[in-house]
Amino acid sequence: MGVQMREEERIRAIVKQELEEPLDEVKKSLKTSFSRQNISLKADLEDIATQIGELNTNLKAEIENISAQDKKEHIKVKDDIETLTGQLDSLDETLTILTSRIETFDDEISNRWSLVVKLRKYTLDQLMSEYKRLTINMRPGKNETDEKIEE
């Protein structure tokens, strides 16, 4: 019984050692992928924020100039404001899309990690089943004793 427990502990240690490196590699790969996509999304968001800042500055400048311009120029400024409003709406839609992409990406990473954990558990279960089967096959005398006890 003690020898079998030590063998099981050694097998568990070996399995753990064998699975740690591939699991670490998968984890690093997922983190790298997430980091790369996250950097890209952050850059996109920073570009949008810069554009919004520029549009806001332009809009404020145009509003300040309205009082100094004649009626003809007021119409032009109004058109510019409408254009800027349309651009802001477009940027808002882009932000919504990017936010959705980030949420989808988070869900995908969660699902992938869940699969890695399930695969690890399945592999350990398979190895333990195989170990038990081999142990039973290697000790046919004990197997007969177990069968007599069950009867």
C-alpha positions as CSV (number, residue, x, y, z in Angstrom):
1,M,0.0,0.0,0.0
2,G,2.8,2.4,0.9
3,V,4.8,1.6,-2.2
4,Q,1.7,2.2,-4.3
5,M,1.1,5.6,-2.7
6,R,4.7,6.6,-3.3
7,E,4.4,5.5,-6.9
8,E,1.2,7.5,-7.3
9,E,2.9,10.5,-5.8
10,R,5.9,10.1,-8.1
11,I,3.5,9.8,-11.1
12,R,1.6,12.9,-10.0
13,A,4.9,14.8,-9.6
14,I,6.1,13.7,-13.1
15,V,2.7,14.6,-14.6
16,K,2.8,18.0,-12.9
17,Q,6.3,18.7,-14.1
18,E,5.4,17.5,-17.7
19,L,2.2,19.7,-17.8
20,E,3.6,22.8,-16.2
21,E,5.8,23.8,-19.1
22,P,3.1,23.5,-21.8
23,L,0.6,25.2,-19.6
24,D,3.0,28.0,-18.9
25,E,3.7,28.3,-22.6
26,V,-0.1,28.5,-23.3
27,K,-0.5,31.1,-20.6
28,K,2.4,33.2,-21.9
29,S,1.0,32.9,-25.4
30,L,-2.4,34.0,-24.3
31,K,-0.9,36.9,-22.3
32,T,1.2,38.0,-25.3
33,S,-1.8,37.8,-27.6
34,F,-3.9,39.8,-25.2
35,S,-1.2,42.3,-24.6
36,R,-0.6,42.8,-28.4
37,Q,-4.3,43.3,-29.1
38,N,-4.7,45.5,-26.0
39,I,-1.9,47.7,-27.1
40,S,-3.5,48.0,-30.6
41,L,-6.8,48.8,-29.0
42,K,-5.3,51.4,-26.7
43,A,-3.5,53.0,-29.6
44,D,-6.8,53.2,-31.5
45,L,-8.5,54.7,-28.5
46,E,-5.7,57.3,-28.1
47,D,-6.0,58.2,-31.7
48,I,-9.8,58.7,-31.3
49,A,-9.2,60.7,-28.1
50,T,-6.8,62.9,-30.0
51,Q,-9.2,63.4,-32.8
52,I,-12.0,64.3,-30.3
53,G,-9.7,66.8,-28.6
54,E,-8.8,68.4,-31.9
55,L,-12.5,68.5,-32.9
56,N,-13.4,70.0,-29.6
57,T,-10.7,72.7,-29.9
58,N,-11.8,73.4,-33.5
59,L,-15.4,73.6,-32.4
60,K,-14.6,76.0,-29.5
61,A,-12.5,78.2,-31.8
62,E,-15.4,78.3,-34.4
63,I,-17.9,79.2,-31.7
64,E,-15.7,82.1,-30.5
65,N,-15.4,83.4,-34.0
66,I,-19.1,83.4,-34.7
67,S,-19.7,86.7,-32.9
68,A,-17.1,88.5,-35.0
69,Q,-18.3,87.2,-38.4
70,D,-21.1,88.4,-40.6
71,K,-24.3,86.4,-41.5
72,K,-22.7,84.7,-44.5
73,E,-19.9,83.3,-42.3
74,H,-22.4,82.2,-39.7
75,I,-23.9,79.9,-42.2
76,K,-20.5,78.4,-43.0
77,V,-19.7,77.9,-39.3
78,K,-23.1,76.2,-38.8
79,D,-22.2,73.8,-41.6
80,D,-18.8,73.2,-40.0
81,I,-20.5,72.5,-36.7
82,E,-22.8,70.0,-38.3
83,T,-19.9,68.3,-40.0
84,L,-18.0,68.1,-36.7
85,T,-21.1,66.8,-35.0
86,G,-21.3,64.0,-37.7
87,Q,-17.6,63.2,-37.1
88,L,-18.2,63.0,-33.4
89,D,-21.1,60.6,-33.9
90,S,-18.8,58.5,-36.1
91,L,-16.2,58.5,-33.5
92,D,-18.8,57.5,-30.9
93,E,-19.7,54.5,-33.1
94,T,-16.1,53.6,-33.4
95,L,-15.6,53.7,-29.6
96,T,-18.7,51.5,-29.2
97,I,-17.2,49.0,-31.7
98,L,-13.8,49.0,-30.0
99,T,-15.5,48.5,-26.6
100,S,-17.4,45.5,-28.0
101,R,-14.1,44.1,-29.4
102,I,-12.5,44.3,-26.0
103,E,-15.4,42.5,-24.3
104,T,-15.3,39.8,-27.0
105,F,-11.6,39.4,-26.6
106,D,-11.9,39.1,-22.8
107,D,-14.6,36.4,-23.3
108,E,-12.4,34.5,-25.7
109,I,-9.4,34.6,-23.3
110,S,-11.6,33.3,-20.5
111,N,-13.0,30.5,-22.7
112,R,-9.4,29.5,-23.9
113,W,-8.1,29.4,-20.3
114,S,-11.1,27.3,-19.3
115,L,-10.3,24.9,-22.1
116,V,-6.7,24.7,-20.9
117,V,-7.8,23.9,-17.4
118,K,-10.3,21.2,-18.6
119,L,-7.6,19.7,-20.8
120,R,-5.2,19.5,-17.9
121,K,-7.8,17.8,-15.7
122,Y,-8.7,15.4,-18.5
123,T,-5.1,14.5,-19.0
124,L,-4.5,13.9,-15.3
125,D,-7.6,11.7,-15.2
126,Q,-6.5,9.7,-18.2
127,L,-3.0,9.2,-16.7
128,M,-4.4,8.1,-13.4
129,S,-6.8,5.6,-15.2
130,E,-4.0,4.2,-17.2
131,Y,-1.8,3.9,-14.1
132,K,-4.6,2.0,-12.2
133,R,-5.1,-0.2,-15.2
134,L,-1.4,-1.0,-15.5
135,T,-1.2,-1.6,-11.7
136,I,-4.1,-4.1,-11.9
137,N,-2.5,-5.8,-14.9
138,M,0.9,-6.1,-13.2
139,R,-0.6,-7.7,-10.1
140,P,-2.9,-10.5,-11.3
141,G,-2.8,-12.3,-7.9
142,K,-4.2,-9.3,-6.1
143,N,-6.8,-9.0,-8.8
144,E,-8.1,-12.5,-8.1
145,T,-8.2,-11.7,-4.3
146,D,-10.3,-8.6,-5.1
147,E,-12.7,-10.6,-7.2
148,K,-13.2,-13.1,-4.4
149,I,-13.9,-10.3,-1.9
150,E,-16.5,-8.7,-4.3
151,E,-18.4,-12.1,-4.6
